[in-house]
């Protein structure tokens, strides 16, 4: 119960409520992703003009700014 609030404060981030406009916009983007929560993140990103922090490759298919949170792939020779 302490970790998330501490990280939000440390990273100078805030939470974003789910507004009716976000919920209604879930049906608009193309169906690249079937997970309703991820589609909600896409809708919020598009409406609010904010990036998504994710490690989900599928979300790169949408017209949103992505901040990559996954492990960097190491190219092997």
N, CA, C and O of each residue as an XYZ file, in Angstrom:
308
protein
N       0.809     -1.198      0.000
C       0.000      0.000      0.000
C       0.855      1.267      0.000
O       0.336      2.364     -0.205
N       2.140      1.124      0.225
C       3.023      2.280      0.288
C       3.818      2.446     -1.005
O       4.151      3.567     -1.388
N       4.124      1.339     -1.675
C       5.017      1.369     -2.837
C       4.503      2.276     -3.958
O       5.232      3.149     -4.427
N       3.268      2.080     -4.386
C       2.750      2.847     -5.523
C       2.693      4.343     -5.209
O       3.192      5.131     -6.013
N       2.117      4.776     -4.096
C       2.139      6.210     -3.803
C       3.559      6.779     -3.719
O       3.802      7.905     -4.152
N       4.486      6.009     -3.169
C       5.867      6.481     -3.068
C       6.479      6.648     -4.456
O       7.166      7.635     -4.718
N       6.230      5.681     -5.349
C       6.765      5.769     -6.703
C       6.136      6.922     -7.485
O       6.827      7.615     -8.233
N       4.850      7.126     -7.319
C       4.181      8.250     -7.983
C       4.828      9.565     -7.551
O       5.095     10.434     -8.381
N       5.075      9.704     -6.268
C       5.694     10.916     -5.744
C       7.126     11.065     -6.246
O       7.528     12.139     -6.696
N       7.890      9.978     -6.165
C       9.294     10.021     -6.581
C       9.441     10.341     -8.069
O      10.350     11.074     -8.460
N       8.562      9.800     -8.887
C       8.630      9.993    -10.340
C       7.859     11.241    -10.801
O       7.806     11.547    -11.992
N       7.270     11.945     -9.844
C       6.458     13.131    -10.143
C       5.341     12.803    -11.135
O       5.133     13.510    -12.122
N       4.639     11.722    -10.847
C       3.533     11.269    -11.685
C       2.237     11.377    -10.886
O       2.249     11.441     -9.656
N       1.135     11.394    -11.603
C      -0.167     11.385    -10.942
C      -1.060     10.354    -11.615
O      -0.784      9.891    -12.721
N      -2.115     10.014    -10.935
C      -3.059      9.052    -11.494
C      -4.025      9.770    -12.432
O      -4.210     10.984    -12.340
N      -4.636      9.008    -13.330
C      -5.602      9.563    -14.273
C      -6.926      8.826    -14.096
O      -6.986      7.617    -14.319
N      -7.978      9.521    -13.702
C      -9.279      8.877    -13.571
C      -9.796      8.415    -14.932
O      -9.379      8.920    -15.974
N     -10.700      7.458    -14.905
C     -11.372      7.008    -16.125
C     -12.644      7.836    -16.269
O     -13.568      7.740    -15.460
N     -12.665      8.642    -17.311
C     -13.838      9.475    -17.594
C     -14.736      8.794    -18.618
O     -14.308      7.874    -19.315
N     -15.962      9.240    -18.703
C     -16.917      8.674    -19.643
C     -16.387      8.764    -21.078
O     -16.576      7.833    -21.861
N     -15.736      9.857    -21.427
C     -15.185     10.011    -22.779
C     -14.157      8.925    -23.077
O     -14.082      8.439    -24.205
N     -13.368      8.543    -22.079
C     -12.388      7.474    -22.268
C     -13.110      6.156    -22.557
O     -12.763      5.441    -23.497
N     -14.105      5.849    -21.748
C     -14.846      4.592    -21.908
C     -15.540      4.518    -23.265
O     -15.555      3.464    -23.900
N     -16.106      5.619    -23.704
C     -16.796      5.626    -24.994
C     -15.826      5.496    -26.161
O     -16.183      4.944    -27.201
N     -14.607      5.998    -26.002
C     -13.606      5.973    -27.073
C     -12.976      4.582    -27.258
O     -12.313      4.340    -28.266
N     -13.173      3.683    -26.313
C     -12.594      2.342    -26.383
C     -12.990      1.624    -27.679
O     -12.207      0.837    -28.211
N     -14.170      1.882    -28.177
C     -14.644      1.205    -29.387
C     -14.082      1.804    -30.676
O     -14.209      1.188    -31.734
N     -13.468      2.980    -30.619
C     -13.028      3.666    -31.839
C     -11.733      3.151    -32.468
O     -11.707      2.971    -33.685
N     -10.664      2.903    -31.721
C      -9.421      2.463    -32.351
C      -9.580      1.091    -33.018
O     -10.457      0.317    -32.635
N      -8.739      0.787    -34.013
C      -8.817     -0.522    -34.667
C      -8.567     -1.649    -33.662
O      -7.911     -1.439    -32.642
N      -9.081     -2.828    -33.947
C      -8.988     -3.944    -32.979
C      -7.648     -4.674    -32.992
O      -7.616     -5.895    -33.150
N      -6.542     -3.947    -32.827
C      -5.234     -4.592    -32.755
C      -5.090     -5.394    -31.469
O      -4.324     -6.355    -31.405
N      -5.823     -4.993    -30.462
C      -5.681     -5.586    -29.136
C      -7.072     -5.869    -28.590
O      -7.942     -4.999    -28.637
N      -7.291     -7.052    -28.083
C      -8.626     -7.409    -27.595
C      -8.797     -7.172    -26.099
O      -9.915     -7.247    -25.590
N      -7.713     -6.890    -25.388
C      -7.794     -6.672    -23.954
C      -8.477     -5.331    -23.687
O      -7.952     -4.290    -24.081
N      -9.645     -5.336    -23.021
C     -10.384     -4.087    -22.816
C      -9.610     -3.056    -21.981
O      -9.746     -1.856    -22.219
N      -8.812     -3.496    -21.020
C      -8.053     -2.545    -20.221
C      -6.987     -1.855    -21.072
O      -6.789     -0.646    -20.961
N      -6.308     -2.615    -21.913
C      -5.305     -2.004    -22.789
C      -5.949     -1.044    -23.780
O      -5.376      0.000    -24.093
N      -7.129     -1.386    -24.272
C      -7.848     -0.481    -25.178
C      -8.240      0.801    -24.435
O      -8.266      1.881    -25.025
N      -8.543      0.677    -23.138
C      -8.841      1.859    -22.331
C      -7.599      2.740    -22.199
O      -7.702      3.965    -22.270
N      -6.431      2.131    -22.009
C      -5.189      2.904    -21.955
C      -4.945      3.648    -23.264
O      -4.521      4.803    -23.255
N      -5.211      2.989    -24.386
C      -5.064      3.625    -25.701
C      -6.028      4.804    -25.807
O      -5.641      5.884    -26.254
N      -7.274      4.604    -25.401
C      -8.272      5.677    -25.460
C      -7.837      6.862    -24.601
O      -7.932      8.009    -25.038
N      -7.364      6.600    -23.393
C      -6.907      7.684    -22.525
C      -5.723      8.414    -23.150
O      -5.663      9.643    -23.127
N      -4.798      7.666    -23.698
C      -3.622      8.271    -24.328
C      -4.020      9.180    -25.485
O      -3.499     10.286    -25.622
N      -4.936      8.711    -26.305
C      -5.362      9.494    -27.464
C      -6.151     10.737    -27.056
O      -5.923     11.818    -27.598
N      -7.050     10.598    -26.131
C      -7.879     11.739    -25.715
C      -7.064     12.769    -24.932
O      -7.199     13.972    -25.155
N      -6.220     12.297    -24.018
C      -5.467     13.205    -23.148
C      -4.154     13.678    -23.768
O      -3.542     14.628    -23.279
N      -3.719     13.019    -24.844
C      -2.462     13.395    -25.480
C      -1.252     13.075    -24.619
O      -0.289     13.840    -24.573
N      -1.310     11.925    -23.930
C      -0.215     11.520    -23.045
C       0.329     10.169    -23.517
O      -0.393      9.394    -24.143
N       1.610      9.883    -23.216
C       2.181      8.599    -23.630
C       1.705      7.444    -22.749
O       1.217      7.641    -21.636
N       1.863      6.247    -23.280
C       1.593      5.027    -22.524
C       2.940      4.422    -22.147
O       3.823      4.279    -22.992
N       3.088      4.072    -20.890
C       4.278      3.361    -20.438
C       3.908      1.880    -20.456
O       3.036      1.443    -19.706
N       4.576      1.113    -21.317
C       4.193     -0.286    -21.492
C       5.352     -1.135    -21.988
O       6.351     -0.624    -22.493
N       5.195     -2.442    -21.834
C       6.114     -3.411    -22.410
C       5.346     -4.292    -23.395
O       5.849     -5.327    -23.832
N       4.141     -3.883    -23.738
C       3.276     -4.643    -24.632
C       3.523     -4.223    -26.079
O       3.174     -3.111    -26.477
N       4.118     -5.107    -26.855
C       4.443     -4.822    -28.260
C       3.195     -4.469    -29.080
O       3.274     -3.656    -30.001
N       2.056     -5.066    -28.755
C       0.815     -4.837    -29.512
C       0.397     -3.368    -29.499
O      -0.188     -2.882    -30.467
N       0.693     -2.664    -28.416
C       0.249     -1.282    -28.312
C       1.001     -0.364    -29.267
O       0.566      0.760    -29.522
N       2.129     -0.838    -29.796
C       2.873     -0.056    -30.791
C       2.093      0.089    -32.092
O       2.414      0.951    -32.910
N       1.080     -0.736    -32.295
C       0.268     -0.687    -33.516
C      -0.710      0.486    -33.526
O      -1.257      0.828    -34.575
N      -0.927      1.094    -32.383
C      -1.877      2.208    -32.282
C      -1.189      3.547    -32.488
O       0.031      3.662    -32.372
N      -1.983      4.539    -32.790
C      -1.483      5.895    -32.977
C      -1.369      6.580    -31.611
O      -2.148      7.472    -31.277
N      -0.376      6.136    -30.832
C      -0.113      6.691    -29.502
C       1.396      6.754    -29.294
O       2.156      6.021    -29.926
N       1.812      7.639    -28.401
C       3.224      7.702    -28.035
C       3.491      6.634    -26.984
O       2.770      6.530    -25.991
N       4.534      5.840    -27.213
C       4.888      4.759    -26.294
C       6.186      5.099    -25.585
O       7.154      5.521    -26.217
N       6.207      4.917    -24.272
C       7.433      4.955    -23.475
C       7.697      3.503    -23.100
O       6.962      2.917    -22.306
N       8.736      2.932    -23.666
C       9.005      1.514    -23.506
C       9.435      1.187    -22.084
O      10.333      1.829    -21.539
N       8.792      0.188    -21.483
C       9.090     -0.210    -20.115
C       9.597     -1.646    -20.046
O       9.804     -2.183    -18.958
N       9.793     -2.260    -21.193
C      10.244     -3.654    -21.207
C      11.753     -3.764    -21.223
O      12.477     -2.768    -21.265
N      12.190     -4.965    -21.189
C      13.625     -5.216    -21.283
C      14.093     -4.926    -22.692
O      13.397     -5.213    -23.666
N      15.251     -4.368    -22.785
C      15.838     -4.120    -24.101
C      16.298     -5.439    -24.680
O      16.927     -6.246    -23.995
N      15.980     -5.654    -25.945
C      16.397     -6.870    -26.612
C      17.869     -6.758    -26.995
O      18.315     -5.760    -27.562
N      18.589     -7.792    -26.672
C      20.007     -7.836    -26.989
C      20.177     -8.627    -28.272
O      19.746     -9.776    -28.369
N      20.808     -8.004    -29.257
C      21.052     -8.712    -30.511
C      22.278     -9.582    -30.339
O      23.336     -9.127    -29.905
N      22.108    -10.838    -30.689
C      23.224    -11.784    -30.584
C      23.815    -12.000    -31.964
O      23.107    -12.031    -32.971
N      25.106    -12.145    -31.983
C      25.803    -12.373    -33.261
C      26.005    -13.827    -33.490
O      26.573    -14.219    -34.509
